[in-house]
Amino acid sequence: MSSIIPTPKRLSLAVAGLGRMGKQHVVNALHFSPRIHLAAVSTPAKTELDWANENLIPHGVKVFSSLDELLANGKFDALLIASATKVHFEQVMTAMAHGLHVLCEKPLAMNLDQCKKILEATHQDRNKDLKIMTAFSRRFDLSYINAKKAIESGRIGKPVVIRCDNRDLYERTDGMINYLKNNPGIFIDSGVHDIDLSISFLGESIRPKSCYAVGSVSMHHELNDIGDADNAVGIIEWYAEDADPITYCYCSRIMQHGFDNPTEIIGTKGVLKINLHPRRDLLTIADANGIGNDVMPDYFERYEQAFVTELNTFASCVLDDKALPYKLDTAVMGMEIAQALQESFRTGRKVCWGKDGRRVE
Ligand SMILES: NC(=O)c1ccc[n+]([C@@H]2O[C@H](COP(=O)([O-])OP(=O)(O)OC[C@H]3O[C@@H](n4cnc5c(N)ncnc54)[C@H](O)[C@@H]3O)[C@@H](O)[C@H]2O)c1
């Protein structure tokens, strides 16, 4: 009998960006992803480099202050992009030029044009074997996975309305203000999750019929300067053979109690309800003030496990050469709708599409 113990192949991963999301991903890659070898990270931010020196170098992870420097100093299989959205486009294109598979945080880029260019690039011969995936974390959460299974098994009949709220905690830190000001808009940044989930619940072949949005600024007043909102509601109609389904999507940045993210899928034979009452754990406290529970402060805590499942799914797809769980085209369509909602909010006009997918002016 041979005494050689086979070493399973692991995905050599580099990560660009070490902000809130990047830190979560690197911790998951280091400690919760047996098929991943976290090889290197890059960030231009001094405080994040200090964090990496302290927390990653002891694990043998190489740390760089730019993506170019990282790519010049090693061979990797894949790049996880957790940088600010404004650099996603250039970083995805750079990664593909280096022959790397890519897991890119949502949204895939700042706008539809950039997303289309990325999609076009994936169709080029030299890139066709690369796995390029947008990280839609909620697709990997058990409750949303089970909701999708329930819809597919016919449990609620035909889905007719998807009601989803993405209400973020009100946060007035410099980091948050900077994040909001450099952001492509509330529907592209936040609503894109619910647009993507709608596509996943209604089926990847679903197409938008129209959308309309309203919004206002009540607390993050600098959003007026960039034509964005801190509370906004978007309505999307979808084409179907009979009753056209509707998505109602409410995004907010001003919650005082924590992250509140309810979703309901109303069908002809039943309703699915996810996250309806936000709570941190199963503890209920009753005292002289009444009865209640703590609330999770942010999506990082609510979707902690989903981020791990997402990363491990991506690694398996690359290592075992399996199809990704959803196509990049879906992220591009999601961006088209999110951008149209952003436009509708600005112009006050409804945006319509024909059955051929083209905009009707
Ligand atoms: N899947 C989710 O639920 C989820 C949640 C939060 C954020 N995100 C996405 O993750 C990405 C990062 O968000 P975050 O909350 O971590 O933001 P953040 O501001 O905390 O971190 C941004 C990172 O980008 C880096 N960066 C900034 N400007 C750069 C530049 N010009 N060149 C290279 N790097 C630059 C910063 O140094 C930092 O490392 C965003 O695209 C965001 O939409 C996804």
The ligand as a MOL file (V3000), in Angstrom:
LIG
                    3D

  0  0  0     0  0            999 V3000
M  V30 BEGIN CTAB
M  V30 COUNTS 44 48 0 0 0
M  V30 BEGIN ATOM
M  V30 1 N -23.3820 40.8740 -0.8160 0
M  V30 2 C -23.7360 41.7820 0.0840 0
M  V30 3 O -24.7200 41.6110 0.7880 0
M  V30 4 C -22.9040 43.0190 0.2310 0
M  V30 5 C -22.9210 43.7050 1.4400 0
M  V30 6 C -22.1360 44.8490 1.5570 0
M  V30 7 C -21.3600 45.2940 0.4990 0
M  V30 8 N -21.3830 44.5900 -0.6780 0 CHG=1
M  V30 9 C -20.5670 45.0450 -1.8210 0
M  V30 10 O -19.1890 44.8430 -1.4950 0
M  V30 11 C -18.3880 45.8840 -2.0620 0
M  V30 12 C -17.5660 46.5290 -0.9460 0
M  V30 13 O -18.4530 47.0600 0.0090 0
M  V30 14 P -17.9820 47.3550 1.5160 0
M  V30 15 O -19.2120 47.5510 2.2850 0
M  V30 16 O -16.9800 46.3540 1.9280 0 CHG=-1
M  V30 17 O -17.2610 48.7870 1.2970 0
M  V30 18 P -16.0420 49.3990 2.1180 0
M  V30 19 O -16.1040 50.8550 1.8180 0
M  V30 20 O -16.0540 48.9460 3.5200 0
M  V30 21 O -14.7500 48.7490 1.4060 0
M  V30 22 C -14.3630 49.1390 0.1110 0
M  V30 23 C -13.0210 48.5500 -0.2510 0
M  V30 24 O -12.6440 49.0320 -1.5530 0
M  V30 25 C -11.3380 49.6240 -1.4600 0
M  V30 26 N -11.2390 50.7320 -2.4180 0
M  V30 27 C -11.8570 51.9420 -2.3400 0
M  V30 28 N -11.5160 52.6900 -3.4040 0
M  V30 29 C -10.6640 51.9450 -4.1550 0
M  V30 30 C -9.9810 52.1690 -5.3640 0
M  V30 31 N -10.0760 53.3310 -6.0340 0
M  V30 32 N -9.1920 51.1750 -5.8590 0
M  V30 33 C -9.0830 49.9830 -5.2180 0
M  V30 34 N -9.7150 49.7320 -4.0540 0
M  V30 35 C -10.5150 50.6830 -3.5290 0
M  V30 36 C -11.2240 50.1230 -0.0230 0
M  V30 37 O -9.8720 50.2770 0.3530 0
M  V30 38 C -11.8940 48.9620 0.7020 0
M  V30 39 O -10.9620 47.9080 0.8090 0
M  V30 40 C -19.3680 46.8580 -2.7380 0
M  V30 41 O -19.3760 46.5870 -4.0990 0
M  V30 42 C -20.7090 46.5290 -2.1190 0
M  V30 43 O -21.7970 46.7690 -3.0000 0
M  V30 44 C -22.1150 43.4720 -0.7940 0
M  V30 END ATOM
M  V30 BEGIN BOND
M  V30 1 1 1 2
M  V30 2 2 2 3
M  V30 3 1 2 4
M  V30 4 1 4 5
M  V30 5 2 4 44
M  V30 6 2 5 6
M  V30 7 1 6 7
M  V30 8 2 7 8
M  V30 9 1 8 9
M  V30 10 1 8 44
M  V30 11 1 9 10
M  V30 12 1 9 42
M  V30 13 1 10 11
M  V30 14 1 11 12
M  V30 15 1 11 40
M  V30 16 1 12 13
M  V30 17 1 13 14
M  V30 18 2 14 15
M  V30 19 1 14 16
M  V30 20 1 14 17
M  V30 21 1 17 18
M  V30 22 2 18 19
M  V30 23 1 18 20
M  V30 24 1 18 21
M  V30 25 1 21 22
M  V30 26 1 22 23
M  V30 27 1 23 24
M  V30 28 1 23 38
M  V30 29 1 24 25
M  V30 30 1 25 26
M  V30 31 1 25 36
M  V30 32 1 26 27
M  V30 33 1 26 35
M  V30 34 2 27 28
M  V30 35 1 28 29
M  V30 36 1 29 30
M  V30 37 2 29 35
M  V30 38 1 30 31
M  V30 39 2 30 32
M  V30 40 1 32 33
M  V30 41 2 33 34
M  V30 42 1 34 35
M  V30 43 1 36 37
M  V30 44 1 36 38
M  V30 45 1 38 39
M  V30 46 1 40 41
M  V30 47 1 40 42
M  V30 48 1 42 43
M  V30 END BOND
M  V30 END CTAB
M  END
